């Protein structure tokens, strides 16, 4: 039996939330629903989910803030925002905060199901690549276990360190644009996250220093290139 996909759902409209939760469950999803954003991040930490469905306009804390906090916990989980805001600026803000998709209320439930299916399929494709062992010079890198090995010595990586190294591997000998890494891993390309990324790059250089053929170069104003 195929296990149900689990959705973390935050929506403050009680009638709409109850109806959509029931509909998704009829469509064979497992749904955890919160009607207030105040405790959303704490609740997310307590469970294991395949996708987040977040309303934007919530009491106490907005959906974009919740999405950014969730991204800091799990950089890969898909996020779809639900909102009545249809201005271009609002949509851009949604994608800047790490959205995989953005659906404007009112919407057709079948359209939402299609979007969920597409986003989950894309995510599962990314996950399968994370199961592969990657050779980086003399090192072996296991993205799933978040570890790099060299001659029996093992270095465990933090989630963000592992995600950043995976992106560098995906762009090996090519430019990894700074904005791509910031939005995919941190969900934000502001000043402080940019400085944080520079710290992580320095850490990765240190972890890989015993193979002098590996170089992570900073291309000023553009991004990074890992050459082997």
Number of C-alpha atoms within 10 A of each C-alpha: 3 4 8 13 14 18 23 21 22 24 26 19 13 11 9 11 18 14 11 17 19 15 14 16 16 10 11 13 16 19 21 16 20 18 18 17 24 15 13 22 16 11 14 19 12 8 10 10 17 17 22 24 22 28 28 24 18 19 13 10 15 16 25 23 14 23 28 21 18 23 23 15 16 16 19 19 18 23 28 24 24 23 21 14 14 12 9 9 9 15 19 12 14 24 19 18 24 27 24 23 19 22 19 13 12 9 12 10 12 9 11 17 14 11 17 21 12 14 19 19 12 13 17 13 11 12 14 10 14 18 12 12 14 17 13 21 14 15 20 16 23 20 22 16 14 19 16 23 18 16 8 8 8 14 14 14 19 12 18 18 21 23 21 21 20 19 17 21 19 14 16 17 15 13 17 22 16 19 17 15 21 20 20 21 24 26 26 22 20 12 9 9 16 16 11 12 21 13 12 17 18 11 14 17 15 10 17 21 12 12 14 10 12 17 16 18 14 16 13 8 8 12 15 23 20 22 18 13
